[in-house]
Amino acid sequence: MTVLDLLAGYHTEWLKMAHKFGAGDYAEDIVQEMYIRLNKYVSDPERIMYKGQPNKLFVWVTLRNMTRQFQNKKDLMVYTGDMVDYDIAEEEYDMVEAQGFEKIIDKVWEIMEGQHWYDQKMFEIYHTTGMSMRDIEKETGISLFSIFDTLKKSKEYVREKIQEDYEDLQNGEAERI
């Protein structure tokens, strides 16, 4: 089974993510484009996997960025009959940006490895399984407040540690990461 086969197994979940980002009727197209990009530009397929399952955080960020790019570039589509041609020059994927993004994802997991085991596990469960905080509460018996507080503190800690790298990525300076 290939990585794309595993990703496709979560297709409905990816569509829901794209819809939440505001993709609307284009959610299916954006998810399909995500498959193509991940297959083409991720040099090591294991980078989009975590413990044999798709890394939902990686996919979430990829879909969010692709939806934003799409929303900013809707006018780049040129309709010719029933076919849609994309302006390839504008659609070119920035490898430096992709590599910078991969480095940031790696840093997030490295940062979390240095945290308390409970914080690590809660962060891992939430970001790799796609379970909501309420689902985690039901499954583990841990209070919703504890889950929320742990995730909030973990996110703030990670955000603080990668702030500068993330700003570099947003400013088009991915090579500085």
N, C-alpha and C positions, 0 to 999 in steps of 0.2 A: 504494500500500500504506500503510495507516494504522499508527500506533504500536501499536495493539492487535493488529493482524495480526502485526507483528514480535515483540511480546511473546509472543503465542500460539505462535509458532514454537519457543519455548523452554519450552513447557508442562511437558514431562517433567522438565526441570531444576528448574523452580519447585516441582514436586511433591516432588522429592527434597529440596530445601531445607526445605520445610514439614515433611516427615517427620523430618528431622534436628533440627528445633526441637521435636519432640514432638507434632505435630499429630495423629498417628495416623490414624484413619479420617476425620478432618475435613480432611485436607490438601487434597483437591479443592475443598471448600467455601471454604477460606481462600484458595486461589489464585484462585478465581473472584471472590471478594470483593475481592481485590487488584486484579484487572482493573477492576472497577467503580469502586473508589476512585481508582485512578490516572487513569482516564478522566474521572471527575467532578471531582477536586480538584486535579490538577496543571494549573495554568493554561497553562504552556508545554510542549507535548509534547516539545520538544527537551531538557527537563530530565531526562527519563528515558532519553535516548539519549546515546550517546557514540560519536562517529565512525561514525554510521549504524547502530550496534548497540545493543541494550538495555544500559543501565548496570547491570551485575550487582551492583555494590555497593549501588546505590540500591534495587534489587529485594530484595536480601538483607536489608537493614535493614528495609525495609517488611514483608516476610514475617515476619521475626523479631518485630517489634513487634506485628503483627496476631495472630501465634500466641500471644504472651504475653497480649494483650488477651483473646483467645478463652479461653485457659486460666483466666484470672481471672473470666470472665463466663459460663461454660458454663450456669449456672443461669438466664440471661436468656431462654433459648429457651422458647417456649410452644408445645406441640404441640396442634394442632387437627385431628383426623382425619389425613389424609395430608399435610397442608400444615404448614409450619413458619413461624410468624410471629415476627419479631424485635421486641423492645422497642425501638422507634425512638428514644425519648428516650435510652436508654442506649447505643445504637449510633451516635449522632450523632458524626460525625468532627470533631475539633477543628481548624479551619482555622489557628489561630494555631500549634498544634503542628506541623502539616504544613509551614507556611511556615518555622518555626524549623528543622525537619529539613532542608528544602531548603537553607537558609542554611549549615547545618553541612556538608552534602555539598559545596556550592560551596567552602567554606573548606578542606576536605580537599584538593580538587584545586588550589586556589590555593597552599596550603602546599607541595604536591608540585612545583608549577611552579618553586619556588625552590630545589629540590634538584638534585643532580648528575644529569646526563642518564641515567646508568645506573640510578640509584635510581628516577627517574621512569618509565622504560620498564618496569622490573621490576614496580613497583607497578601500573602501567597494565595490563600483560599479566595479572598475577595477578587483579586486581579486575574486569576487564572481559571477559575471555575465559572465565572459569570453569575454566581449566586448573589442575590441581594442580601443586605444586612439582615432582613427579616428571615430569609431562607437559612442563613447561617445560624441565626438564633434558634430556629426550629430544629435544625439538624444537630446542633452541638449542645443546646441547653444553656449557652452563655447568654447573659442578658444583652439586650439590644443596646443599652447605654454603654456597656463595656466594649462591645464591638465598635460602636460609633466612635467612642472616645479613643480607642486604640488606633483605628484607621485615620481619624482626624490628626492625631499626634504624629503618626507615621508619615502621612502625606505632607504635613508641615515641615517635618524634619528633612524629608527627601527634597521637597521644594527648595528649602534653604540651601541644601548642599549642591543642588544642580542649577540653581538660579542663573549663575553666570554662563554656564554652558548652554542652557536653554535660550538665553538672550542672544548668544552668539549664533545659534541655529536660526532664530527668528530674524536676525539682522543679516542673514546671508553670509555669515562668517563661519560656516560649519568646519572649515579646516582648522580653526583655532581650538576645537574641542579635544 
